[in-house]
């Protein structure tokens, strides 16, 4: 009932070899530059620096405006490492893309990285329609769209950290705030879960 119209779906083409894995992060379906940290962009960069500290065949496309150095540093990103990777293994796409261009980018990706604080259902469905494995968090509503280890990688900890049931109304309420310990746990899960998945092409 809450999905994509079948007319919007384009059958995905074969991906490039997995030993040259393409990862994709998009700041939002509407390309809103304010969504970088809420969508988990800093976690994506920290994962990349742990998993691929030196540029290789893998590529990470960041479809968003590059935050200023001081913002990235405050979010725990290693700036020296990032500068070695930029324009080599980390590619920033800061220009606004058309829907067709975004679709082509998604079609090229093996993995869609969305370690976000809240649910972004359209992005998840777009990734699945393009044959990119969505990597998401266990935030409220995720389980309506994907199942961990079946059609996605679901990182644990966001629900327990950020969501509470209001005692008066019974409604679930988001109490999101920066949590350095949770960020570290999410990065560790990204490294371990994706390392295991990509080491097994048949499972991927």
C-alpha positions as CSV (number, residue, x, y, z in Angstrom):
1,X,0.0,0.0,0.0
2,X,2.9,2.3,0.6
3,X,5.2,1.5,-2.3
4,X,6.4,2.5,-5.7
5,X,4.1,2.4,-8.8
6,X,5.1,-0.4,-11.1
7,X,5.4,2.1,-13.9
8,X,8.4,3.6,-12.1
9,X,10.3,0.4,-12.0
10,X,13.1,-0.3,-14.5
11,X,14.4,-3.9,-14.6
12,X,18.0,-3.7,-13.3
13,X,20.9,-4.7,-15.4
14,X,23.8,-7.0,-14.5
15,X,26.2,-5.4,-12.0
16,X,29.9,-5.1,-12.5
17,X,32.1,-7.7,-10.8
18,X,31.9,-7.8,-7.1
19,X,35.6,-7.4,-6.6
20,X,35.1,-3.8,-7.8
21,X,32.2,-3.1,-5.5
22,X,30.2,0.1,-5.9
23,X,28.7,1.6,-2.8
24,X,26.3,4.5,-2.9
25,X,25.1,7.0,-0.3
26,X,22.4,9.6,-1.1
27,X,21.6,12.3,1.4
28,X,17.8,12.0,0.6
29,X,15.4,11.2,-2.1
30,X,14.9,15.0,-2.4
31,X,18.7,15.6,-2.3
32,X,18.3,17.8,0.8
33,X,21.8,19.0,1.9
34,X,20.7,19.2,5.5
35,X,20.2,15.4,5.9
36,X,23.9,14.3,5.8
37,X,24.3,13.1,9.4
38,X,20.6,12.1,9.9
39,X,21.0,9.8,6.9
40,X,24.3,8.5,8.4
41,X,26.7,10.0,5.9
42,X,29.4,10.3,8.6
43,X,29.0,6.6,9.5
44,X,29.4,5.7,5.8
45,X,32.7,7.6,5.6
46,X,33.9,6.1,8.9
47,X,33.0,2.6,7.7
48,X,34.9,3.3,4.4
49,X,38.0,4.5,6.3
50,X,38.0,1.3,8.4
51,X,37.2,-1.1,5.6
52,X,39.2,0.5,2.7
53,X,41.8,2.8,4.3
54,X,43.8,2.9,1.0
55,X,42.2,3.4,-2.4
56,X,41.6,0.2,-4.3
57,X,39.1,-1.0,-6.9
58,X,36.1,-0.3,-4.7
59,X,34.2,3.0,-5.1
60,X,32.0,5.0,-2.8
61,X,29.8,7.5,-4.4
62,X,28.5,10.2,-2.1
63,X,25.5,11.9,-3.7
64,X,25.5,15.0,-1.5
65,X,27.2,18.2,-0.8
66,X,30.5,17.6,0.9
67,X,30.3,19.0,4.5
68,X,33.0,21.4,5.7
69,X,36.1,19.9,7.3
70,X,35.2,21.1,10.8
71,X,31.7,19.4,10.5
72,X,33.2,16.1,9.3
73,X,35.9,16.2,12.0
74,X,33.2,16.8,14.7
75,X,31.4,13.7,13.3
76,X,34.4,11.5,13.8
77,X,35.7,11.4,10.2
78,X,39.5,11.2,9.7
79,X,40.2,14.1,7.4
80,X,43.8,13.0,6.5
81,X,42.4,9.6,5.4
82,X,39.5,11.2,3.6
83,X,41.8,13.5,1.6
84,X,43.8,10.4,0.4
85,X,40.6,8.8,-0.7
86,X,38.8,11.7,-2.4
87,X,38.7,11.6,-6.2
88,X,40.1,8.1,-6.0
89,X,37.9,5.8,-4.0
90,X,35.5,8.4,-2.6
91,X,33.6,10.3,-5.2
92,X,31.5,13.3,-4.2
93,X,28.6,14.1,-6.6
94,X,27.4,17.5,-5.4
95,X,25.3,18.6,-8.4
96,X,21.6,18.0,-8.4
97,X,20.7,14.9,-10.4
98,X,17.6,14.2,-12.4
99,X,15.5,11.2,-11.5
100,X,16.9,9.3,-14.5
101,X,20.5,10.1,-13.4
102,X,19.8,9.0,-9.8
103,X,18.3,5.8,-11.2
104,X,21.4,5.1,-13.3
105,X,23.6,5.7,-10.2
106,X,21.4,3.3,-8.2
107,X,21.5,0.7,-11.0
108,X,25.3,0.8,-10.9
109,X,25.5,0.3,-7.2
110,X,26.0,-3.1,-5.5
111,X,25.3,-1.7,-2.0
112,X,23.1,1.2,-1.0
113,X,24.2,2.6,2.4
114,X,21.5,4.1,4.6
115,X,22.5,3.9,8.2
116,X,20.0,6.5,9.1
117,X,18.3,7.7,12.3
118,X,14.8,7.3,10.9
119,X,13.0,5.4,8.1
120,X,13.4,6.4,4.5
121,X,11.1,4.0,2.8
122,X,11.3,5.4,-0.8
123,X,15.1,5.1,-0.8
124,X,14.9,1.5,0.4
125,X,12.4,0.6,-2.3
126,X,14.4,2.4,-5.0
127,X,17.5,0.5,-4.1
128,X,15.7,-2.8,-4.1
129,X,14.1,-2.1,-7.4
130,X,17.6,-1.3,-8.8
131,X,19.1,-4.5,-7.4
132,X,21.3,-2.7,-4.8
133,X,21.4,-4.4,-1.4
134,X,20.0,-1.8,1.1
135,X,22.0,-1.5,4.3
136,X,19.7,0.2,6.9
137,X,19.2,0.5,10.6
138,X,16.5,-1.1,12.8
139,X,14.7,2.2,13.2
140,X,11.0,2.3,13.6
141,X,9.3,0.9,10.4
142,X,12.2,-0.7,8.8
143,X,10.8,-4.2,9.3
144,X,7.8,-3.2,7.1
145,X,10.1,-3.1,4.1
146,X,13.0,-5.5,4.6
147,X,14.2,-8.5,6.6
148,X,17.8,-8.8,7.8
149,X,19.9,-11.3,5.9
150,X,17.0,-12.0,3.5
151,X,16.9,-8.9,1.3
152,X,18.9,-6.4,3.3
153,X,21.5,-5.8,6.0
154,X,19.8,-4.3,9.1
155,X,22.1,-2.7,11.7
156,X,21.0,-3.0,15.3
157,X,20.8,-0.4,18.0
158,X,19.0,2.7,16.7
159,X,15.5,1.6,17.8
160,X,16.7,0.9,21.4
161,X,18.6,4.1,21.6
162,X,16.2,6.6,19.9
163,X,12.6,5.4,20.3
164,X,10.4,5.5,23.4
165,X,6.6,4.9,23.9
166,X,4.8,7.9,25.3
167,X,3.1,6.8,28.5
168,X,0.1,9.0,28.0
169,X,-0.7,8.4,24.3
170,X,1.0,5.1,23.6
171,X,2.6,6.6,20.5
172,X,6.2,5.8,19.7
173,X,8.3,9.0,19.9
174,X,11.8,9.7,18.5
175,X,14.3,11.0,21.0
176,X,17.2,11.3,18.5
177,X,20.5,12.8,19.7
178,X,24.1,12.3,18.9
179,X,25.4,9.1,20.5
180,X,29.1,8.4,20.1
181,X,28.9,4.9,21.4
182,X,26.0,4.0,19.1
183,X,27.9,5.5,16.1
184,X,30.9,3.3,16.9
185,X,28.7,0.2,17.2
186,X,27.1,1.0,13.9
187,X,30.4,1.5,12.1
188,X,31.7,-1.8,13.6
189,X,28.5,-3.6,12.3
190,X,29.0,-2.0,8.8
191,X,32.6,-3.3,8.7
192,X,31.8,-6.8,9.9
193,X,28.5,-7.4,8.2
194,X,29.5,-6.1,4.8
195,X,32.9,-7.8,5.0
196,X,31.1,-11.1,5.5
197,X,28.6,-10.5,2.8
198,X,31.0,-9.3,0.1
199,X,33.4,-12.2,0.8
200,X,30.6,-14.6,-0.3
201,X,29.5,-13.7,-3.9
202,X,26.8,-16.4,-3.9
203,X,25.3,-15.1,-0.7
204,X,25.4,-11.5,-2.1
